[in-house]
């Protein structure tokens, strides 16, 4: 078995793996899961806005504490 045959076998294995992955990703059974995952960034928008304001307040309070080693 020469290197060309090995490369051909590896290419065939990778092609079959890729096609299997594409088939799995686009199957109808996976669509509801992917739709739910696509909407995750929009799920808790109010909570994210509250986190942003708390983070800015914490940064201000750290600046007011000063250096404790002095």
PDB file of N, CA, C and O in Angstrom:
ATOM      1  N   UNK A   1       0.853  -1.158   0.000  1.00  0.00           N
ATOM      2  CA  UNK A   1       0.000   0.000   0.000  1.00  0.00           C
ATOM      3  C   UNK A   1       0.909   1.235   0.000  1.00  0.00           C
ATOM      4  O   UNK A   1       1.719   1.421   0.908  1.00  0.00           O
ATOM      5  N   UNK A   2       0.766   2.059  -1.013  1.00  0.00           N
ATOM      6  CA  UNK A   2       1.599   3.256  -1.091  1.00  0.00           C
ATOM      7  C   UNK A   2       0.878   4.456  -0.481  1.00  0.00           C
ATOM      8  O   UNK A   2      -0.269   4.342  -0.050  1.00  0.00           O
ATOM      9  N   UNK A   3       1.553   5.605  -0.446  1.00  0.00           N
ATOM     10  CA  UNK A   3       1.028   6.792   0.211  1.00  0.00           C
ATOM     11  C   UNK A   3      -0.219   7.329  -0.501  1.00  0.00           C
ATOM     12  O   UNK A   3      -1.098   7.901   0.143  1.00  0.00           O
ATOM     13  N   UNK A   4      -0.300   7.152  -1.804  1.00  0.00           N
ATOM     14  CA  UNK A   4      -1.477   7.603  -2.548  1.00  0.00           C
ATOM     15  C   UNK A   4      -2.733   6.865  -2.135  1.00  0.00           C
ATOM     16  O   UNK A   4      -3.802   7.466  -2.030  1.00  0.00           O
ATOM     17  N   UNK A   5      -2.618   5.589  -1.902  1.00  0.00           N
ATOM     18  CA  UNK A   5      -3.766   4.787  -1.467  1.00  0.00           C
ATOM     19  C   UNK A   5      -4.215   5.200  -0.074  1.00  0.00           C
ATOM     20  O   UNK A   5      -5.412   5.308   0.192  1.00  0.00           O
ATOM     21  N   UNK A   6      -3.251   5.430   0.817  1.00  0.00           N
ATOM     22  CA  UNK A   6      -3.578   5.861   2.182  1.00  0.00           C
ATOM     23  C   UNK A   6      -4.271   7.215   2.147  1.00  0.00           C
ATOM     24  O   UNK A   6      -5.261   7.428   2.848  1.00  0.00           O
ATOM     25  N   UNK A   7      -3.760   8.122   1.342  1.00  0.00           N
ATOM     26  CA  UNK A   7      -4.396   9.444   1.234  1.00  0.00           C
ATOM     27  C   UNK A   7      -5.803   9.329   0.652  1.00  0.00           C
ATOM     28  O   UNK A   7      -6.705  10.052   1.076  1.00  0.00           O
ATOM     29  N   UNK A   8      -5.997   8.452  -0.290  1.00  0.00           N
ATOM     30  CA  UNK A   8      -7.323   8.240  -0.868  1.00  0.00           C
ATOM     31  C   UNK A   8      -8.304   7.684   0.147  1.00  0.00           C
ATOM     32  O   UNK A   8      -9.460   8.106   0.188  1.00  0.00           O
ATOM     33  N   UNK A   9      -7.858   6.743   0.966  1.00  0.00           N
ATOM     34  CA  UNK A   9      -8.715   6.165   2.004  1.00  0.00           C
ATOM     35  C   UNK A   9      -9.084   7.221   3.040  1.00  0.00           C
ATOM     36  O   UNK A   9     -10.238   7.314   3.458  1.00  0.00           O
ATOM     37  N   UNK A  10      -8.096   8.017   3.452  1.00  0.00           N
ATOM     38  CA  UNK A  10      -8.360   9.072   4.437  1.00  0.00           C
ATOM     39  C   UNK A  10      -9.324  10.101   3.857  1.00  0.00           C
ATOM     40  O   UNK A  10     -10.219  10.570   4.560  1.00  0.00           O
ATOM     41  N   UNK A  11      -9.154  10.457   2.590  1.00  0.00           N
ATOM     42  CA  UNK A  11     -10.065  11.406   1.947  1.00  0.00           C
ATOM     43  C   UNK A  11     -11.477  10.853   1.896  1.00  0.00           C
ATOM     44  O   UNK A  11     -12.435  11.585   2.147  1.00  0.00           O
ATOM     45  N   UNK A  12     -11.622   9.583   1.577  1.00  0.00           N
ATOM     46  CA  UNK A  12     -12.949   8.959   1.527  1.00  0.00           C
ATOM     47  C   UNK A  12     -13.600   8.939   2.910  1.00  0.00           C
ATOM     48  O   UNK A  12     -14.795   9.204   3.038  1.00  0.00           O
ATOM     49  N   UNK A  13     -12.818   8.626   3.942  1.00  0.00           N
ATOM     50  CA  UNK A  13     -13.349   8.613   5.313  1.00  0.00           C
ATOM     51  C   UNK A  13     -13.804  10.013   5.718  1.00  0.00           C
ATOM     52  O   UNK A  13     -14.875  10.171   6.303  1.00  0.00           O
ATOM     53  N   UNK A  14     -12.990  11.034   5.409  1.00  0.00           N
ATOM     54  CA  UNK A  14     -13.350  12.403   5.756  1.00  0.00           C
ATOM     55  C   UNK A  14     -14.578  12.873   4.983  1.00  0.00           C
ATOM     56  O   UNK A  14     -15.413  13.592   5.532  1.00  0.00           O
ATOM     57  N   UNK A  15     -14.698  12.478   3.721  1.00  0.00           N
ATOM     58  CA  UNK A  15     -15.868  12.848   2.929  1.00  0.00           C
ATOM     59  C   UNK A  15     -17.134  12.231   3.503  1.00  0.00           C
ATOM     60  O   UNK A  15     -18.154  12.909   3.624  1.00  0.00           O
ATOM     61  N   UNK A  16     -17.080  10.964   3.855  1.00  0.00           N
ATOM     62  CA  UNK A  16     -18.241  10.297   4.443  1.00  0.00           C
ATOM     63  C   UNK A  16     -18.591  10.927   5.794  1.00  0.00           C
ATOM     64  O   UNK A  16     -19.770  11.103   6.103  1.00  0.00           O
ATOM     65  N   UNK A  17     -17.589  11.267   6.594  1.00  0.00           N
ATOM     66  CA  UNK A  17     -17.832  11.920   7.885  1.00  0.00           C
ATOM     67  C   UNK A  17     -18.479  13.282   7.691  1.00  0.00           C
ATOM     68  O   UNK A  17     -19.423  13.627   8.402  1.00  0.00           O
ATOM     69  N   UNK A  18     -17.986  14.053   6.746  1.00  0.00           N
ATOM     70  CA  UNK A  18     -18.559  15.367   6.473  1.00  0.00           C
ATOM     71  C   UNK A  18     -20.002  15.252   6.020  1.00  0.00           C
ATOM     72  O   UNK A  18     -20.861  15.989   6.503  1.00  0.00           O
ATOM     73  N   UNK A  19     -20.279  14.347   5.109  1.00  0.00           N
ATOM     74  CA  UNK A  19     -21.649  14.172   4.631  1.00  0.00           C
ATOM     75  C   UNK A  19     -22.578  13.697   5.748  1.00  0.00           C
ATOM     76  O   UNK A  19     -23.740  14.101   5.799  1.00  0.00           O
ATOM     77  N   UNK A  20     -22.083  12.852   6.632  1.00  0.00           N
ATOM     78  CA  UNK A  20     -22.871  12.422   7.781  1.00  0.00           C
ATOM     79  C   UNK A  20     -23.177  13.579   8.728  1.00  0.00           C
ATOM     80  O   UNK A  20     -24.287  13.681   9.249  1.00  0.00           O
ATOM     81  N   UNK A  21     -22.212  14.433   8.945  1.00  0.00           N
ATOM     82  CA  UNK A  21     -22.412  15.595   9.807  1.00  0.00           C
ATOM     83  C   UNK A  21     -23.417  16.565   9.199  1.00  0.00           C
ATOM     84  O   UNK A  21     -24.275  17.092   9.907  1.00  0.00           O
ATOM     85  N   UNK A  22     -23.321  16.804   7.905  1.00  0.00           N
ATOM     86  CA  UNK A  22     -24.278  17.677   7.225  1.00  0.00           C
ATOM     87  C   UNK A  22     -25.676  17.072   7.282  1.00  0.00           C
ATOM     88  O   UNK A  22     -26.651  17.786   7.518  1.00  0.00           O
ATOM     89  N   UNK A  23     -25.782  15.777   7.070  1.00  0.00           N
ATOM     90  CA  UNK A  23     -27.085  15.115   7.143  1.00  0.00           C
ATOM     91  C   UNK A  23     -27.681  15.244   8.548  1.00  0.00           C
ATOM     92  O   UNK A  23     -28.876  15.503   8.696  1.00  0.00           O
ATOM     93  N   UNK A  24     -26.851  15.062   9.577  1.00  0.00           N
ATOM     94  CA  UNK A  24     -27.321  15.181  10.962  1.00  0.00           C
ATOM     95  C   UNK A  24     -27.775  16.601  11.265  1.00  0.00           C
ATOM     96  O   UNK A  24     -28.818  16.801  11.888  1.00  0.00           O
ATOM     97  N   UNK A  25     -26.987  17.600  10.823  1.00  0.00           N
ATOM     98  CA  UNK A  25     -27.298  18.986  11.148  1.00  0.00           C
ATOM     99  C   UNK A  25     -28.574  19.465  10.458  1.00  0.00           C
ATOM    100  O   UNK A  25     -29.317  20.267  11.024  1.00  0.00           O
ATOM    101  N   UNK A  26     -28.830  18.990   9.261  1.00  0.00           N
ATOM    102  CA  UNK A  26     -29.999  19.444   8.519  1.00  0.00           C
ATOM    103  C   UNK A  26     -31.188  18.500   8.621  1.00  0.00           C
ATOM    104  O   UNK A  26     -32.168  18.666   7.895  1.00  0.00           O
ATOM    105  N   UNK A  27     -31.120  17.517   9.505  1.00  0.00           N
ATOM    106  CA  UNK A  27     -32.264  16.617   9.650  1.00  0.00           C
ATOM    107  C   UNK A  27     -33.411  17.342  10.347  1.00  0.00           C
ATOM    108  O   UNK A  27     -33.187  18.270  11.124  1.00  0.00           O
ATOM    109  N   UNK A  28     -34.619  16.921  10.069  1.00  0.00           N
ATOM    110  CA  UNK A  28     -35.803  17.587  10.620  1.00  0.00           C
ATOM    111  C   UNK A  28     -35.914  17.410  12.133  1.00  0.00           C
ATOM    112  O   UNK A  28     -36.518  18.243  12.809  1.00  0.00           O
ATOM    113  N   UNK A  29     -35.348  16.353  12.659  1.00  0.00           N
ATOM    114  CA  UNK A  29     -35.402  16.145  14.109  1.00  0.00           C
ATOM    115  C   UNK A  29     -34.582  17.181  14.866  1.00  0.00           C
ATOM    116  O   UNK A  29     -34.905  17.484  16.014  1.00  0.00           O
ATOM    117  N   UNK A  30     -33.539  17.733  14.265  1.00  0.00           N
ATOM    118  CA  UNK A  30     -32.650  18.682  14.932  1.00  0.00           C
ATOM    119  C   UNK A  30     -33.150  20.118  14.833  1.00  0.00           C
ATOM    120  O   UNK A  30     -32.692  20.971  15.593  1.00  0.00           O
ATOM    121  N   UNK A  31     -34.077  20.413  13.921  1.00  0.00           N
ATOM    122  CA  UNK A  31     -34.517  21.783  13.685  1.00  0.00           C
ATOM    123  C   UNK A  31     -35.057  22.464  14.947  1.00  0.00           C
ATOM    124  O   UNK A  31     -34.672  23.605  15.201  1.00  0.00           O
ATOM    125  N   UNK A  32     -35.919  21.844  15.748  1.00  0.00           N
ATOM    126  CA  UNK A  32     -36.398  22.533  16.956  1.00  0.00           C
ATOM    127  C   UNK A  32     -35.257  22.874  17.928  1.00  0.00           C
ATOM    128  O   UNK A  32     -35.270  23.940  18.543  1.00  0.00           O
ATOM    129  N   UNK A  33     -34.295  21.995  18.064  1.00  0.00           N
ATOM    130  CA  UNK A  33     -33.164  22.273  18.960  1.00  0.00           C
ATOM    131  C   UNK A  33     -32.342  23.453  18.463  1.00  0.00           C
ATOM    132  O   UNK A  33     -31.951  24.318  19.247  1.00  0.00           O
ATOM    133  N   UNK A  34     -32.080  23.488  17.158  1.00  0.00           N
ATOM    134  CA  UNK A  34     -31.292  24.584  16.604  1.00  0.00           C
ATOM    135  C   UNK A  34     -32.073  25.895  16.634  1.00  0.00           C
ATOM    136  O   UNK A  34     -31.476  26.954  16.833  1.00  0.00           O
ATOM    137  N   UNK A  35     -33.389  25.852  16.442  1.00  0.00           N
ATOM    138  CA  UNK A  35     -34.193  27.074  16.535  1.00  0.00           C
ATOM    139  C   UNK A  35     -34.169  27.633  17.953  1.00  0.00           C
ATOM    140  O   UNK A  35     -34.077  28.845  18.146  1.00  0.00           O
ATOM    141  N   UNK A  36     -34.250  26.756  18.931  1.00  0.00           N
ATOM    142  CA  UNK A  36     -34.178  27.195  20.323  1.00  0.00           C
ATOM    143  C   UNK A  36     -32.815  27.797  20.640  1.00  0.00           C
ATOM    144  O   UNK A  36     -32.731  28.826  21.310  1.00  0.00           O
ATOM    145  N   UNK A  37     -31.765  27.173  20.170  1.00  0.00           N
ATOM    146  CA  UNK A  37     -30.412  27.692  20.407  1.00  0.00           C
ATOM    147  C   UNK A  37     -30.205  29.027  19.699  1.00  0.00           C
ATOM    148  O   UNK A  37     -29.480  29.885  20.203  1.00  0.00           O
ATOM    149  N   UNK A  38     -30.830  29.213  18.543  1.00  0.00           N
ATOM    150  CA  UNK A  38     -30.682  30.466  17.814  1.00  0.00           C
ATOM    151  C   UNK A  38     -31.342  31.629  18.557  1.00  0.00           C
ATOM    152  O   UNK A  38     -30.929  32.776  18.392  1.00  0.00           O
ATOM    153  N   UNK A  39     -32.357  31.348  19.370  1.00  0.00           N
ATOM    154  CA  UNK A  39     -33.055  32.402  20.105  1.00  0.00           C
ATOM    155  C   UNK A  39     -32.483  32.659  21.493  1.00  0.00           C
ATOM    156  O   UNK A  39     -32.962  33.554  22.190  1.00  0.00           O
ATOM    157  N   UNK A  40     -31.488  31.912  21.912  1.00  0.00           N
ATOM    158  CA  UNK A  40     -30.914  32.107  23.239  1.00  0.00           C
ATOM    159  C   UNK A  40     -30.365  33.512  23.481  1.00  0.00           C
ATOM    160  O   UNK A  40     -30.535  34.016  24.591  1.00  0.00           O
ATOM    161  N   UNK A  41     -29.727  34.172  22.537  1.00  0.00           N
ATOM    162  CA  UNK A  41     -29.230  35.516  22.820  1.00  0.00           C
ATOM    163  C   UNK A  41     -30.329  36.522  23.149  1.00  0.00           C
ATOM    164  O   UNK A  41     -30.055  37.548  23.771  1.00  0.00           O
ATOM    165  N   UNK A  42     -31.554  36.248  22.747  1.00  0.00           N
ATOM    166  CA  UNK A  42     -32.658  37.168  22.978  1.00  0.00           C
ATOM    167  C   UNK A  42     -33.501  36.794  24.191  1.00  0.00           C
ATOM    168  O   UNK A  42     -34.492  37.468  24.470  1.00  0.00           O
ATOM    169  N   UNK A  43     -33.145  35.759  24.907  1.00  0.00           N
ATOM    170  CA  UNK A  43     -34.002  35.210  25.959  1.00  0.00           C
ATOM    171  C   UNK A  43     -34.111  36.122  27.172  1.00  0.00           C
ATOM    172  O   UNK A  43     -35.225  36.415  27.605  1.00  0.00           O
ATOM    173  N   UNK A  44     -33.013  36.576  27.732  1.00  0.00           N
ATOM    174  CA  UNK A  44     -33.029  37.366  28.965  1.00  0.00           C
ATOM    175  C   UNK A  44     -32.422  38.740  28.733  1.00  0.00           C
ATOM    176  O   UNK A  44     -31.401  39.086  29.328  1.00  0.00           O
ATOM    177  N   UNK A  45     -33.042  39.507  27.879  1.00  0.00           N
ATOM    178  CA  UNK A  45     -32.485  40.804  27.536  1.00  0.00           C
ATOM    179  C   UNK A  45     -32.543  41.769  28.717  1.00  0.00           C
ATOM    180  O   UNK A  45     -31.614  42.557  28.897  1.00  0.00           O
ATOM    181  N   UNK A  46     -33.605  41.736  29.532  1.00  0.00           N
ATOM    182  CA  UNK A  46     -33.707  42.634  30.687  1.00  0.00           C
ATOM    183  C   UNK A  46     -32.618  42.337  31.713  1.00  0.00           C
ATOM    184  O   UNK A  46     -32.041  43.255  32.297  1.00  0.00           O
ATOM    185  N   UNK A  47     -32.342  41.072  31.926  1.00  0.00           N
ATOM    186  CA  UNK A  47     -31.317  40.685  32.894  1.00  0.00           C
ATOM    187  C   UNK A  47     -29.944  41.179  32.456  1.00  0.00           C
ATOM    188  O   UNK A  47     -29.144  41.584  33.299  1.00  0.00           O
ATOM    189  N   UNK A  48     -29.659  41.156  31.181  1.00  0.00           N
ATOM    190  CA  UNK A  48     -28.363  41.628  30.680  1.00  0.00           C
ATOM    191  C   UNK A  48     -28.214  43.129  30.885  1.00  0.00           C
ATOM    192  O   UNK A  48     -27.122  43.596  31.208  1.00  0.00           O
ATOM    193  N   UNK A  49     -29.279  43.890  30.704  1.00  0.00           N
ATOM    194  CA  UNK A  49     -29.196  45.331  30.904  1.00  0.00           C
ATOM    195  C   UNK A  49     -28.904  45.638  32.369  1.00  0.00           C
ATOM    196  O   UNK A  49     -28.132  46.550  32.663  1.00  0.00           O
ATOM    197  N   UNK A  50     -29.504  44.899  33.283  1.00  0.00           N
ATOM    198  CA  UNK A  50     -29.231  45.105  34.701  1.00  0.00           C
ATOM    199  C   UNK A  50     -27.788  44.756  35.038  1.00  0.00           C
ATOM    200  O   UNK A  50     -27.159  45.446  35.839  1.00  0.00           O
ATOM    201  N   UNK A  51     -27.266  43.715  34.450  1.00  0.00           N
ATOM    202  CA  UNK A  51     -25.874  43.335  34.693  1.00  0.00           C
ATOM    203  C   UNK A  51     -24.921  44.423  34.241  1.00  0.00           C
ATOM    204  O   UNK A  51     -23.933  44.701  34.919  1.00  0.00           O
ATOM    205  N   UNK A  52     -25.203  45.045  33.102  1.00  0.00           N
ATOM    206  CA  UNK A  52     -24.320  46.078  32.588  1.00  0.00           C
ATOM    207  C   UNK A  52     -24.267  47.279  33.536  1.00  0.00           C
ATOM    208  O   UNK A  52     -23.193  47.844  33.743  1.00  0.00           O
ATOM    209  N   UNK A  53     -25.387  47.675  34.109  1.00  0.00           N
ATOM    210  CA  UNK A  53     -25.375  48.827  35.013  1.00  0.00           C
ATOM    211  C   UNK A  53     -24.679  48.472  36.316  1.00  0.00           C
ATOM    212  O   UNK A  53     -23.974  49.311  36.877  1.00  0.00           O
ATOM    213  N   UNK A  54     -24.853  47.262  36.811  1.00  0.00           N
ATOM    214  CA  UNK A  54     -24.162  46.855  38.035  1.00  0.00           C
ATOM    215  C   UNK A  54     -22.661  46.795  37.819  1.00  0.00           C
ATOM    216  O   UNK A  54     -21.889  47.157  38.707  1.00  0.00           O
ATOM    217  N   UNK A  55     -22.242  46.343  36.652  1.00  0.00           N
ATOM    218  CA  UNK A  55     -20.810  46.257  36.371  1.00  0.00           C
ATOM    219  C   UNK A  55     -20.180  47.638  36.350  1.00  0.00           C
ATOM    220  O   UNK A  55     -19.055  47.806  36.820  1.00  0.00           O
ATOM    221  N   UNK A  56     -20.875  48.624  35.818  1.00  0.00           N
ATOM    222  CA  UNK A  56     -20.293  49.966  35.782  1.00  0.00           C
ATOM    223  C   UNK A  56     -20.237  50.562  37.191  1.00  0.00           C
ATOM    224  O   UNK A  56     -19.307  51.307  37.502  1.00  0.00           O
ATOM    225  N   UNK A  57     -21.222  50.247  38.055  1.00  0.00           N
ATOM    226  CA  UNK A  57     -21.185  50.746  39.430  1.00  0.00           C
ATOM    227  C   UNK A  57     -20.069  50.091  40.226  1.00  0.00           C
ATOM    228  O   UNK A  57     -19.422  50.755  41.037  1.00  0.00           O
ATOM    229  N   UNK A  58     -19.832  48.808  40.013  1.00  0.00           N
ATOM    230  CA  UNK A  58     -18.760  48.125  40.716  1.00  0.00           C
ATOM    231  C   UNK A  58     -17.408  48.687  40.325  1.00  0.00           C
ATOM    232  O   UNK A  58     -16.515  48.783  41.167  1.00  0.00           O
ATOM    233  N   UNK A  59     -17.239  49.056  39.080  1.00  0.00           N
ATOM    234  CA  UNK A  59     -15.967  49.623  38.640  1.00  0.00           C
ATOM    235  C   UNK A  59     -15.733  50.955  39.349  1.00  0.00           C
ATOM    236  O   UNK A  59     -14.600  51.258  39.722  1.00  0.00           O
ATOM    237  N   UNK A  60     -16.793  51.764  39.542  1.00  0.00           N
ATOM    238  CA  UNK A  60     -16.645  53.038  40.243  1.00  0.00           C
ATOM    239  C   UNK A  60     -16.299  52.815  41.707  1.00  0.00           C
ATOM    240  O   UNK A  60     -15.474  53.540  42.263  1.00  0.00           O
ATOM    241  N   UNK A  61     -16.921  51.815  42.344  1.00  0.00           N
ATOM    242  CA  UNK A  61     -16.650  51.588  43.755  1.00  0.00           C
ATOM    243  C   UNK A  61     -15.225  51.089  43.960  1.00  0.00           C
ATOM    244  O   UNK A  61     -14.623  51.376  44.994  1.00  0.00           O
ATOM    245  N   UNK A  62     -14.678  50.358  43.014  1.00  0.00           N
ATOM    246  CA  UNK A  62     -13.293  49.920  43.143  1.00  0.00           C
ATOM    247  C   UNK A  62     -12.333  51.095  43.062  1.00  0.00           C
ATOM    248  O   UNK A  62     -11.301  51.093  43.734  1.00  0.00           O
ATOM    249  N   UNK A  63     -12.645  52.076  42.270  1.00  0.00           N
ATOM    250  CA  UNK A  63     -11.775  53.235  42.150  1.00  0.00           C
ATOM    251  C   UNK A  63     -11.796  54.057  43.434  1.00  0.00           C
ATOM    252  O   UNK A  63     -10.790  54.679  43.774  1.00  0.00           O
ATOM    253  N   UNK A  64     -12.906  54.075  44.147  1.00  0.00           N
ATOM    254  CA  UNK A  64     -13.024  54.888  45.359  1.00  0.00           C
ATOM    255  C   UNK A  64     -12.352  54.243  46.565  1.00  0.00           C
ATOM    256  O   UNK A  64     -12.126  54.934  47.559  1.00  0.00           O
ATOM    257  N   UNK A  65     -12.023  52.958  46.528  1.00  0.00           N
ATOM    258  CA  UNK A  65     -11.442  52.287  47.676  1.00  0.00           C
ATOM    259  C   UNK A  65      -9.987  52.681  47.903  1.00  0.00           C
ATOM    260  O   UNK A  65      -9.519  52.697  49.041  1.00  0.00           O
ATOM    261  N   UNK A  66      -9.292  52.988  46.861  1.00  0.00           N
ATOM    262  CA  UNK A  66      -7.908  53.389  47.014  1.00  0.00           C
ATOM    263  C   UNK A  66      -6.986  52.209  47.264  1.00  0.00           C
ATOM    264  O   UNK A  66      -7.412  51.056  47.200  1.00  0.00           O
ATOM    265  N   UNK A  67      -5.737  52.495  47.544  1.00  0.00           N
ATOM    266  CA  UNK A  67      -4.747  51.450  47.752  1.00  0.00           C
ATOM    267  C   UNK A  67      -4.728  51.084  49.241  1.00  0.00           C
ATOM    268  O   UNK A  67      -4.479  51.943  50.087  1.00  0.00           O
ATOM    269  N   UNK A  68      -4.985  49.837  49.556  1.00  0.00           N
ATOM    270  CA  UNK A  68      -5.045  49.413  50.966  1.00  0.00           C
ATOM    271  C   UNK A  68      -3.665  49.221  51.558  1.00  0.00           C
ATOM    272  O   UNK A  68      -3.539  49.173  52.782  1.00  0.00           O
ATOM    273  N   UNK A  69      -2.609  49.107  50.738  1.00  0.00           N
ATOM    274  CA  UNK A  69      -1.270  48.891  51.252  1.00  0.00           C
ATOM    275  C   UNK A  69      -0.590  50.166  51.712  1.00  0.00           C
ATOM    276  O   UNK A  69       0.463  50.099  52.346  1.00  0.00           O
ATOM    277  N   UNK A  70      -1.143  51.293  51.419  1.00  0.00           N
ATOM    278  CA  UNK A  70      -0.471  52.555  51.758  1.00  0.00           C
ATOM    279  C   UNK A  70      -0.672  52.961  53.188  1.00  0.00           C
ATOM    280  O   UNK A  70      -0.165  53.999  53.612  1.00  0.00           O
TER     281      UNK A  70
END
